[in-house]
């Protein structure tokens, strides 16, 4: 049951302590967007001149810059797919499709660099031939891409990270941590208070032991702030936890319809 007297704000505020790093991501967005446009133009020119090797490499390079551009835009605009499921006892939220796109990104880097190294002499003047002067740089990129693909392959074989909320409590697991906390064992839920490279964390403070941390709420819901306030709401409002098993919680999460308390 929803507390009708609670203040509801569809434009939910950011939890205290969240670090959005607007300058960092804004700079990356600008560089990625310019790089994507540059290589897209190069691809069009290469096709017009019949330089097919250059066109293919430029097209793949465009993908390398387009992926982070789209990701950052979706993150800031809170767009994206909410991967939620309800089974009658609770609501499960799956990790965003990051592994898939990271795999594509690492694969694109490998293909672009390998293609340039193999067919640099056939670029037709679209790209300068700097292979001899930059052999070390290209070697590092190839090794990094191969290691990245290997890491993505290992991650794909593991259970997919996920967050589950039920009337009993919270269950969470990802590549580095896992925890289960009954609601009565939680004494506070905050967005700050622990050190670490956390972008938009949800920090659970138990009665005993160390705090449990979800490092980035936005990986499990496009609107990470709404997820934070959702979890606090069901922690503070035991009478409403039935919504976690009937789909109402997912509808409210999509709408950001939770009190910021």
C-alpha positions in Angstrom: 0.0 0.0 0.0 1.4 3.4 -1.0 1.7 6.1 1.6 -0.5 8.8 0.1 0.8 11.4 2.6 4.4 10.9 1.5 5.9 13.5 -0.8 6.2 12.1 -4.4 8.6 13.7 -6.8 8.7 12.4 -10.4 11.9 14.6 -10.9 13.8 12.7 -8.2 16.9 14.4 -6.7 20.3 12.8 -6.8 21.1 11.0 -3.6 23.6 12.9 -1.4 27.2 12.0 -2.3 26.7 10.8 -5.8 29.5 11.7 -8.2 28.2 12.2 -11.7 31.6 13.3 -13.1 29.9 15.6 -15.6 33.2 17.1 -16.7 34.9 13.8 -17.3 32.0 12.2 -19.2 31.3 15.5 -21.0 34.9 15.5 -22.2 34.8 11.9 -23.3 31.5 12.6 -25.1 32.9 15.5 -27.0 36.0 13.5 -28.1 34.0 10.5 -29.0 31.5 12.5 -31.0 34.2 14.4 -33.0 36.0 11.1 -33.6 32.9 9.4 -34.8 32.1 12.2 -37.2 35.7 12.3 -38.5 35.8 8.6 -39.3 32.2 8.6 -40.8 33.3 11.4 -43.2 36.4 9.4 -44.0 34.4 6.4 -44.8 32.1 8.3 -47.1 35.1 9.8 -49.0 36.8 6.5 -49.2 33.7 4.9 -50.8 33.5 7.8 -53.2 37.1 7.3 -54.3 36.8 3.5 -54.5 39.3 2.9 -51.6 37.5 -0.1 -50.1 40.1 -1.0 -47.5 40.1 2.5 -46.1 36.3 2.6 -46.2 36.0 -0.6 -44.2 38.5 0.5 -41.6 36.9 3.9 -41.3 33.5 2.4 -40.8 34.8 0.1 -38.0 36.6 3.1 -36.4 33.3 5.0 -36.5 31.7 2.2 -34.4 34.6 2.5 -31.9 33.6 6.2 -31.2 29.9 5.7 -31.7 29.4 3.2 -28.9 30.7 5.5 -26.0 28.9 8.4 -27.6 25.5 6.6 -27.4 26.3 5.2 -24.0 27.0 8.5 -22.4 24.0 10.2 -24.0 21.8 7.4 -22.7 23.3 7.6 -19.3 22.7 11.4 -19.0 19.3 11.3 -20.5 18.3 8.3 -18.4 17.3 6.4 -21.5 17.6 2.7 -21.9 15.9 -0.6 -21.3 14.8 -1.6 -17.8 15.5 -5.3 -17.6 13.0 -6.2 -14.9 11.1 -9.4 -14.2 8.5 -10.2 -11.5 7.7 -13.7 -10.3 5.1 -13.2 -7.7 7.5 -13.1 -4.7 9.8 -10.3 -5.8 11.3 -8.1 -8.5 14.6 -8.9 -10.2 16.7 -6.3 -12.1 19.3 -7.6 -14.6 22.5 -5.8 -15.6 22.3 -3.5 -18.6 23.6 -5.0 -21.8 27.1 -3.7 -21.2 29.0 -6.9 -21.8 27.5 -7.2 -25.3 28.5 -3.7 -26.3 31.9 -3.9 -24.6 32.5 -7.1 -26.6 31.6 -5.3 -29.8 33.8 -2.3 -28.9 36.9 -4.5 -28.2 36.2 -6.4 -31.4 36.0 -3.2 -33.4 39.3 -2.0 -32.0 41.0 -5.3 -32.9 39.6 -5.3 -36.4 40.4 -1.6 -37.1 44.0 -1.9 -35.8 44.7 -5.2 -37.5 43.1 -4.0 -40.7 45.2 -0.9 -40.7 48.4 -2.8 -40.0 47.6 -5.3 -42.8 46.2 -3.0 -45.4 47.9 0.3 -44.6 49.5 0.4 -48.0 46.1 0.3 -49.7 44.6 3.3 -47.9 44.7 5.4 -51.1 45.8 8.4 -49.2 42.7 8.5 -46.9 44.9 7.8 -43.9 48.6 8.5 -43.4 50.8 5.5 -43.1 52.4 5.7 -39.6 52.7 2.0 -39.0 56.5 2.0 -38.8 56.6 4.9 -36.4 53.8 3.7 -34.2 54.4 0.0 -34.0 54.6 0.0 -30.2 51.3 1.9 -29.9 49.5 -0.4 -32.2 50.9 -3.5 -30.4 49.5 -2.2 -27.1 46.1 -1.6 -28.7 46.0 -5.1 -30.1 47.1 -6.7 -26.8 44.5 -4.6 -24.9 41.7 -5.6 -27.3 42.6 -9.3 -27.1 42.7 -9.1 -23.3 39.4 -7.2 -23.3 37.7 -9.8 -25.5 39.1 -12.6 -23.2 37.6 -10.8 -20.1 34.3 -10.4 -21.8 34.3 -14.1 -22.7 34.9 -15.1 -19.1 32.2 -12.7 -17.9 29.7 -14.2 -20.3 30.2 -17.6 -18.8 29.5 -16.5 -15.3 26.0 -15.9 -13.8 24.8 -12.6 -15.0 24.9 -9.9 -12.3 21.6 -9.0 -10.9 19.6 -7.3 -8.1 16.5 -8.8 -6.5 14.1 -7.1 -4.1 11.4 -9.1 -2.3 9.3 -8.8 0.8 12.2 -10.6 2.7 15.0 -8.3 1.7 17.8 -7.6 -0.9 19.9 -10.0 -2.9 22.7 -8.8 -5.1 25.6 -10.3 -7.0 28.1 -9.1 -9.6 31.6 -10.0 -10.7 33.2 -9.0 -7.5 30.7 -9.1 -4.7 27.5 -10.8 -3.5 25.3 -10.2 -0.5 21.9 -11.0 0.9 20.3 -8.7 3.5 17.0 -9.0 5.2 15.2 -5.7 5.5 15.3 -5.7 9.4 19.1 -6.1 9.3 19.5 -2.8 7.4 20.0 0.3 9.6 20.5 2.8 6.8 20.8 3.1 3.0 22.9 5.9 1.7 24.7 7.2 -1.4 27.9 8.0 0.3 30.1 6.8 3.2 32.6 4.3 1.7 35.7 4.8 -0.3 36.1 3.3 -3.7 35.6 4.0 -7.4 31.9 4.2 -7.1 29.9 6.3 -9.6 26.3 6.1 -8.3 26.5 3.7 -5.3 23.8 2.3 -3.1 25.3 1.5 0.2 23.6 -0.7 2.7 24.6 -0.4 6.4 23.8 -3.6 8.3 23.5 -4.0 12.0 26.7 -6.0 12.1 29.6 -6.2 9.7 30.9 -4.1 6.8 28.6 -2.1 4.5 27.4 -3.8 1.3 27.7 -1.8 -1.9 26.1 -1.7 -5.3 28.8 0.3 -7.1 26.6 1.9 -9.8 22.8 1.9 -9.6 22.5 3.1 -13.2 23.7 -0.3 -14.4 20.5 -1.9 -13.1 18.0 0.9 -14.0 18.2 3.7 -16.6 17.2 6.1 -13.8 19.7 5.2 -11.1 18.3 7.8 -8.7 14.8 6.3 -9.0 16.2 2.9 -8.1 18.0 4.4 -5.0 14.8 6.0 -3.7 12.8 2.8 -4.6 15.0 0.7 -2.4 14.8 3.2 0.5 11.0 3.4 0.1 10.5 -0.4 0.5 13.0 -0.5 3.3 11.1 2.3 5.2 7.6 1.1 4.2 7.1 -2.6 5.0 3.4 -2.4 4.2 4.2 -1.6 0.6 6.5 -4.5 -0.1 3.7 -6.5 -1.7 4.2 -4.3 -4.8 7.5 -6.0 -5.4 5.6 -9.2 -6.3 2.8 -7.9 -8.4 4.6 -5.6 -10.9 3.6 -2.3 -9.3 7.1 -1.6 -8.2 8.4 -1.9 -11.7 5.8 0.5 -13.0 6.7 3.0 -10.3 10.4 2.6 -11.0 9.8 3.4 -14.7 7.9 6.5 -13.7 10.2 7.5 -10.9 7.2 7.6 -8.6 8.8 7.3 -5.2 9.2 9.7 -2.3 12.7 11.0 -1.9 13.0 10.2 1.8 
